[in-house]
Amino acid sequence: VLTFYIPAVLNYDNTSLIDFLDLDADQYAYFFMTAFLICSAIIALYVFLNKYAYEKEAYIFRNVNHWLFEPAFILFLTIDALLASGTYILTTYSIEGTFLHILNRYHIELSQPIVYGVNILAWSITLFFIGLSVYWLKCQFTTSVKDWFFHKTWIGKFILYFSNKVEGIISTDLSDEILKKYIIFSICLVLILAFISLLNIPFFSFFIVVTALIGISVVGYKKIKNVQSQYQDILHMTEDLSSGNFENIKPADSGLFQSLNNNIYQIKDGFEQAVKEQVQSQNLKTELISNVSHDLKTPLTGIKNYVELLNDPSISEEDKKSYLERLNQYTDRLSILITDLFEVSKANSGNIDLEYSDINIIEFMEQVCAENEELLQAKNLQLVTNLPEKEIHVCLDGNKTYRIFENLFTNISKYALENTRVFLDVKDIGNSVMIIMKNTSKEPLDFDSDITERFVRGDKSRHEAGSGLGLAIVKSFTEVQNGTFMIETDGDLFKSILSFHKS
């Protein structure tokens, strides 16, 4: 006898939630995907907004940052897909009551809490791996694209490894060993490909492949031999360069090493030029010592002689006055010489104080010409100026700049041919102003050294009074103010050219 007891009010636990929601299968799939995406978006947003410095210190996240991209991508994609599918199926069975029915069939106690607990665990594991996947994706953006590609991807690591190997082969020393390695490599390549071709293609194709490989090997051997010969030529050139044997270093066709050949040839030219300049510098130092000794000795000798004459008690007052006047001239000459030498040295060393100010170079040159006009008239020199009507402003030290032109006018008064004209032109050239002074020399212009060097004088006999520092001061004071000074000669025409930047 079977007896069924049915409660008047059905228990909620025996009713399917899917019936309560009144959803069909397709609607439930949309419901699940919506819930899953919302939860995943919340997890992803939290991971992205959280500080990376805190996350990477967590034990469970510590090593994720070091996983390579390709295997980690496949692993996370597979796990997330499997977990999402399993959670979908589990949740479906739970809502339909299938999971609960199975537990009740086996008389498992607390079946309903077990259903809730298993679902919560499944969703927690799934969302945890979703968050871990998002964190791993976040780690990919913590470095530059280049570092990420070459250090966090298999492809990048392979390319880096391959490029390092190629670079190692390229940087191999071109000695006899490389030929042996190439011969062994060619033989092995021929044997391997020949064996492979025997397994898959007819004899005629095998013959063609082997013949082509042998031809490639022979051509490659000749190419390497040629490169090795060029390498030996470059090696001999460097040996000649190191030993100072420059005669054998000549431009040649060096093939792969052509740029290196050209550089060695330029180094040779640079060495020769440096040696030439060194010899010239040594000659100038010798000449400097000789000239400064002469220029210092002359006034000192004169001072000594006139002091001895003044000590003679028999000289007349008139002679004593004359000797004192000459003695004063020698001391002034010696003082000017020493002062000029100090000024040139300070300017060349950069240890000079400059007081810059805005100067209208046109008014400045008019003032300089007016103050030095008597100096030119004493030698019957006529000054012809060509100055622009507009103002041209430059930022210069007024005292140092005046000294520049004072020395130039003094130089002209000493060495210009009398009864000739002296020309002064000021030209406005873009961002700079150029000042050109021209005069006709009374002596042939045959300078065998830089006339602007210290103690180099146009008057080689040194009859004219002066220290030989005039143009050296001009050059030093011009360059220390970021200007340029150069001298040009054309026959007997002596031309001084100065250039300064505008304010």
Secondary structure, DSSP 8 states (H G I E B T S, - for coil): -------SS--GGGS-HHHHHT--HHHHHHHHHHHHHHHHHHHHHHHHHS-HHHHTTSTTTTTGGGS-HHHHHHHHHHHHHHHHHHHHHHHHHHHHTHHHHHHHHTT-TTHHHHHHHHHHHHHHHHHHHHHHHHHHHHHTTSS-HHHHHHHH-HHHHHHHHHHHHHHHHHTS--SHHHHHHHHHHHHHHHHHHHHHHHHHS-HHHHHHHHHHHHHHHHHHHHHHHHHHHHHHHHHHHHHHHHHT-GGG------GGGHHHHHHHHHHHHHHHHHHHHHHHHHHHHHHHHHHHHHHHHHHHHHHHHHHHHHT-TT--HHHHHHHHHHHHHHHHHHHHHHHHHHHHHHHHHT-----EEEEEHHHHHHHHHHHHHHHHHTTT-EEEEE--SS--EEEEEHHHHHHHHHHHHHHHHHHB-TT-EEEEEEEEETTEEEEEEEEEBSS----SS-TTSTT--S-TT--S---S-HHHHHHHHHHHTT-EEEEEEETTEEEEEEEEEB-
